[in-house]
Every structure is written in structure tokens, then in C-alpha cells.
């Protein structure tokens, strides 16, 4: 499995940087965002370092599907029962701040709408 020693998300997966974990399995890691935009805001990331959505290959299809399937389950477990947003920023113009593929999952009572 590929890791980038300079990537903050790879360091979180490795336990070198603490996080508030919401999920972990053999290929995915989920944790609360440190600067939440909503009452519930967590990130789902592959443990494998994939820089952007541009870098996804055919071999990653099942993992991406698992991310999408996991998002609503975790949202419900965290108390989000009336809807949520998913967001994957890609590249500089897409406002991706960390160069490690990640999905934001945001939900909870409004008004928290941003972006």
C-alpha cells in the first residue's frame, strides 16, 4: 500500500497525528474534521495514498463505492437522520487543500450552509 511520508492524512492513518476516528477498516479511515462546517463533519479517506480524484484507477472502483456506501451509515450513527452532503474537492481549482483523496460528509441541523 502506498503512503506519502509528507502527507498529513497518511500521518493520521499511521497514528502519528491524533484524530477523532469514526471508522477504520483495511482500506478506509474516517475521522472528524478539525474545522467543521456543520454539526457533524467527518472525512472518509483511503488508507492508500491517492493524491486526487484524477489519480483514481479502475482498481479503485470498489473502494470508491465502499466510501459512498459507508457515508450514510456513519452519518446515521453520528445522529444525522435528516440528510447530509458529500463533497470531494479535486485539484487547486476544486479547492483541494490536502493532496490525499478525501470525501467530506456534512450534516446536522441547519443553518450551517457554506460553499
C-alpha positions in Angstrom: 0.0 0.0 0.0 1.3 3.4 -1.0 2.0 6.1 1.6 3.4 9.6 1.3 5.6 10.4 4.4 4.9 14.1 4.0 1.1 13.8 3.7 -0.9 14.8 6.8 -3.6 12.3 6.1 -1.1 9.4 5.7 0.3 10.5 9.1 -3.2 10.4 10.6 -3.8 6.9 9.2 -0.4 5.8 10.6 -1.3 7.2 14.1 1.5 9.8 14.0 -1.1 12.6 14.2 -4.1 12.2 16.5 -7.6 12.2 15.2 -11.2 11.6 16.4 -11.7 8.4 14.5 -15.2 7.5 13.3 -14.3 4.4 11.2 -11.4 2.2 10.3 -11.1 -1.0 8.2 -8.5 -2.5 6.0 -8.7 0.2 3.2 -10.7 3.2 4.6 -10.3 5.6 7.5 -12.8 8.1 8.8 -12.3 10.9 11.2 -13.9 14.2 12.3 -12.8 17.3 10.5 -10.7 19.7 12.7 -12.5 22.7 11.3 -16.1 21.5 10.8 -18.6 23.3 8.6 -21.6 21.5 10.1 -22.6 20.0 13.4 -21.4 16.6 12.0 -18.5 16.8 9.6 -16.2 13.9 9.0 -13.8 12.8 6.3 -13.5 9.4 4.7 -10.1 8.7 3.1 -8.5 5.7 1.5 -5.6 4.4 3.6 -3.6 4.1 0.3 -2.2 7.5 -0.7 -4.1 8.6 -3.8 -3.4 12.3 -4.3 -6.6 13.4 -6.2 -9.7 12.0 -7.9 -7.7 12.5 -11.1 -5.4 9.7 -9.9 -8.1 7.1 -9.3 -7.7 4.0 -11.4 -10.0 1.2 -12.4 -8.7 -0.9 -9.5 -10.1 1.8 -7.1 -13.7 1.4 -8.2 -14.8 -0.9 -5.4 -13.1 1.3 -2.8 -14.9 4.4 -4.0 -18.2 2.5 -3.9 -17.5 1.5 -0.4 -16.8 5.1 0.6 -20.2 6.1 -0.8 -22.0 3.2 0.9 -20.3 3.9 4.2 -21.1 7.6 4.3 -24.8 7.3 5.1 -24.2 4.5 7.6 -21.7 6.6 9.6 -23.9 9.7 9.3 -26.8 7.9 10.9 -24.5 6.5 13.6 -23.4 10.1 14.4 -27.0 11.3 14.6 -27.6 12.7 11.1 -31.1 11.5 10.2 -32.5 14.3 8.1 -29.9 14.5 5.3 -26.2 15.2 4.6 -23.8 16.4 1.9 -20.9 14.7 0.4 -18.1 16.6 -1.2 -14.8 15.6 -2.9 -12.7 18.6 -3.8 -10.2 17.9 -6.7 -7.2 19.9 -7.6 -6.3 23.5 -7.0 -9.3 25.0 -8.8 -11.5 22.5 -7.0 -10.2 23.9 -3.7 -8.5 20.7 -2.6 -6.3 21.7 0.4 -4.8 18.3 1.3 -3.3 16.3 -1.6 -4.8 13.0 -0.5 -8.2 11.9 -1.8 -10.9 12.6 0.8 -14.7 12.8 1.0 -16.3 15.3 3.3 -19.6 14.2 4.9 -21.5 17.1 6.5 -24.9 17.1 8.1 -27.0 18.1 11.1 -29.5 20.8 11.8 -29.2 23.9 9.7 -28.3 26.8 9.3 -24.8 25.8 8.5 -24.8 26.1 4.7 -21.5 27.1 3.3 -19.9 26.7 -0.1 
